[in-house]
Amino acid sequence: MRHAVIALALTAVGAVASAQDAARGARLFGDTAAATGAPVAACRACHSDVAALRAMLSNRGVKTDDVRQLARWLQAVIDGAQPGALNAKAQFRGVLNAQDLLDLAAYIAAAQRAGIRGTAPCPG
């Protein structure tokens, strides 16, 4: 029984981990318009220093290694529901969907684990 529970837990973790695509998140971050087909600015335009972005998020109580929490926070910012960010990300309303936000969050979390500093990669 114990082995069945462990196998089930590992399957669940694998399913959650595969639900996010950090490489796609990097493309969204680097060139949001090209990745979405919408005429919006790139995340990188305002947040080119990923380490500074992670620090800002951490200062606001966001666990930057928790992809789901980070995706929820990003959605709240886009919705204008975060104090200090009223309509700051309004251009992304209706552009970034739940999968986009999970992928962006996965990129930010992966960047943290990899120790990425400075400018985010811009896909060519």
Secondary structure as GFF3:
##gff-version 3
##sequence-region A 1 124
A	DSSP	alpha_helix	2	18	.	.	.	ID=ss1
A	DSSP	alpha_helix	22	30	.	.	.	ID=ss2
A	DSSP	alpha_helix	32	36	.	.	.	ID=ss3
A	DSSP	alpha_helix	43	46	.	.	.	ID=ss4
A	DSSP	alpha_helix	50	59	.	.	.	ID=ss5
A	DSSP	alpha_helix	67	78	.	.	.	ID=ss6
A	DSSP	three_ten_helix	90	92	.	.	.	ID=ss7
A	DSSP	alpha_helix	98	114	.	.	.	ID=ss8
###
